[in-house]
Amino acid sequence: MVGDGINDAAALASAHIGVAMGGGVGAASEVSSIVLMGNRLSQLLDALALSQLTMKTVKQNLWWAFAYNIVGIPIAAGTLLPLTGTMLTPSIAGALMGLSSIGVVTNSLLLRFRFSLQQQQAYRSSLQPPPHAAIDINNDLAKDHSRAKLKKPDSVT
């Protein structure tokens, strides 16, 4: 539900996702899940795109954390010791854990740049005319005439 005034507050409160528009002032913004700081409906599309990118980033971070732990815990437990004689000391494990955390934080910080890049690409594509807008009338007429089965009019005698 998208609303902007006090008369929308009840519907926004009962909706699964309530979106208040208009600067976040009033009862509508108090009960909404999302508050858009403007009056443009296109901001709703921006909020949806940002939420999709956020969920993608969360999934990437979870994947990285799970992969790190699936690989790192057995190595720290000493599974490589009989095979290669390699042992992971606690100081090295701690350093690797710190690097893993830096990777997750960096991936999260890149969300701002990914969203900005996505917005720029959307803006550029909106400036280009759609392919059907460029019509060559002479070419289209020639195609229509070649496709049409024109028969000669019967001569009147």
C-alpha positions as CSV (number, residue, x, y, z in Angstrom):
1,M,0.0,0.0,0.0
2,V,1.3,3.4,-0.9
3,G,-0.1,6.5,0.8
4,D,0.7,10.0,1.7
5,G,-1.8,11.3,4.3
6,I,-3.5,10.7,7.6
7,N,-6.5,9.1,5.9
8,D,-4.1,6.4,4.5
9,A,-2.6,5.5,7.9
10,A,-5.0,2.7,8.8
11,A,-4.5,1.0,5.4
12,L,-0.7,1.5,5.7
13,A,-0.7,0.0,9.2
14,S,-2.6,-3.1,8.1
15,A,-0.7,-3.7,4.8
16,H,2.1,-6.2,4.6
17,I,4.4,-3.4,3.3
18,G,3.3,0.2,3.8
19,V,5.0,3.0,1.8
20,A,4.5,6.6,2.9
21,M,5.3,9.4,0.5
22,G,5.9,13.0,1.1
23,G,8.8,13.6,3.4
24,G,8.1,11.4,6.3
25,V,5.9,13.7,8.3
26,G,2.6,12.7,9.9
27,A,0.8,9.6,10.9
28,A,1.3,7.8,7.6
29,S,5.1,7.8,8.1
30,E,4.8,6.5,11.6
31,V,3.0,3.3,10.6
32,S,4.7,2.7,7.3
33,S,7.5,0.1,6.6
34,I,9.2,2.5,4.1
35,V,9.1,6.3,4.0
36,L,10.0,8.0,0.7
37,M,11.4,11.5,1.2
38,G,9.7,12.9,-1.8
39,N,6.5,12.9,-3.9
40,R,7.7,11.2,-7.0
41,L,6.2,7.8,-7.6
42,S,9.4,6.7,-9.4
43,Q,11.1,6.7,-5.9
44,L,9.0,3.6,-5.2
45,L,10.8,1.8,-8.1
46,D,14.1,3.0,-6.7
47,A,13.2,1.6,-3.3
48,L,12.3,-1.8,-4.8
49,A,15.5,-1.9,-6.8
50,L,17.6,-1.0,-3.7
51,S,15.8,-3.7,-1.7
52,Q,16.6,-6.3,-4.4
53,L,20.3,-5.2,-4.4
54,T,20.4,-5.3,-0.6
55,M,19.0,-8.9,-0.5
56,K,21.5,-9.9,-3.2
57,T,24.3,-8.5,-1.1
58,V,23.1,-10.2,2.0
59,K,23.0,-13.5,0.2
60,Q,26.6,-13.0,-1.1
61,N,27.8,-12.1,2.4
62,L,26.2,-15.2,3.8
63,W,27.6,-17.4,1.1
64,W,31.1,-16.0,1.8
65,A,30.8,-16.5,5.5
66,F,29.5,-20.1,5.1
67,A,32.2,-21.0,2.6
68,Y,34.9,-19.5,4.8
69,N,33.7,-21.5,7.8
70,I,33.1,-24.7,5.9
71,V,36.7,-24.6,4.6
72,G,38.4,-22.8,7.6
73,I,37.0,-24.9,10.5
74,P,38.3,-28.3,9.3
75,I,41.7,-26.8,8.4
76,A,41.9,-25.2,11.9
77,A,40.9,-28.5,13.4
78,G,44.0,-30.1,11.7
79,T,42.6,-32.1,8.8
80,L,45.6,-31.0,6.6
81,L,48.2,-32.0,9.2
82,P,48.4,-35.7,8.3
83,L,48.3,-35.0,4.5
84,T,50.6,-32.0,4.1
85,G,52.1,-31.4,7.5
86,T,50.5,-27.9,7.5
87,M,48.9,-26.6,10.7
88,L,46.9,-23.5,11.0
89,T,48.0,-21.6,14.1
90,P,45.5,-19.5,16.0
91,S,47.2,-16.2,15.0
92,I,46.9,-17.1,11.3
93,A,43.3,-18.3,11.7
94,G,42.5,-15.0,13.5
95,A,44.1,-13.0,10.7
96,L,42.2,-14.9,8.0
97,M,39.0,-14.3,10.0
98,G,39.7,-10.6,10.0
99,L,40.3,-10.7,6.2
100,S,37.0,-12.5,5.8
101,S,35.2,-9.8,7.8
102,I,36.9,-7.1,5.7
103,G,35.7,-8.8,2.6
104,V,32.1,-8.9,3.9
105,V,32.1,-5.3,4.9
106,T,33.7,-4.2,1.6
107,N,31.0,-6.1,-0.3
108,S,28.3,-4.4,1.8
109,L,29.9,-0.9,1.2
110,L,29.9,-1.6,-2.6
111,L,26.1,-1.6,-2.5
112,R,26.1,2.2,-2.7
113,F,28.2,2.1,-5.9
114,R,26.2,-0.8,-7.4
115,F,22.9,1.0,-6.9
116,S,24.4,4.3,-8.3
117,L,25.6,2.4,-11.4
118,Q,22.3,0.7,-11.8
119,Q,20.5,4.1,-11.6
120,Q,22.9,5.6,-14.2
121,Q,22.3,2.8,-16.6
122,A,18.5,3.1,-16.2
123,Y,18.8,6.8,-16.8
124,R,20.9,6.4,-20.0
125,S,18.5,3.8,-21.3
126,S,15.6,6.1,-20.7
127,L,17.2,8.7,-22.9
128,Q,17.5,6.5,-25.9
129,P,14.4,6.2,-28.1
130,P,12.8,2.8,-28.2
131,P,13.6,0.8,-31.4
132,H,10.0,1.1,-32.6
133,A,10.1,4.9,-32.6
134,A,12.4,5.1,-35.6
135,I,10.1,4.3,-38.5
136,D,11.2,4.5,-42.1
137,I,7.9,5.3,-43.8
138,N,9.1,4.6,-47.4
139,N,10.7,1.3,-46.4
140,D,7.5,0.2,-44.6
141,L,5.3,1.1,-47.5
142,A,7.5,-0.8,-49.9
143,K,7.3,-3.9,-47.7
144,D,3.6,-3.6,-47.5
145,H,3.2,-3.3,-51.3
146,S,5.5,-6.3,-51.9
147,R,3.5,-8.4,-49.4
148,A,0.1,-7.4,-50.6
149,K,-1.4,-9.3,-53.4
150,L,-2.7,-6.6,-55.6
151,K,-4.8,-7.7,-58.5
152,K,-5.4,-5.6,-61.5
153,P,-8.8,-4.1,-61.8
154,D,-11.0,-5.7,-64.4
155,S,-11.2,-3.5,-67.5
156,V,-14.6,-2.2,-68.2
157,T,-15.7,-2.7,-71.7
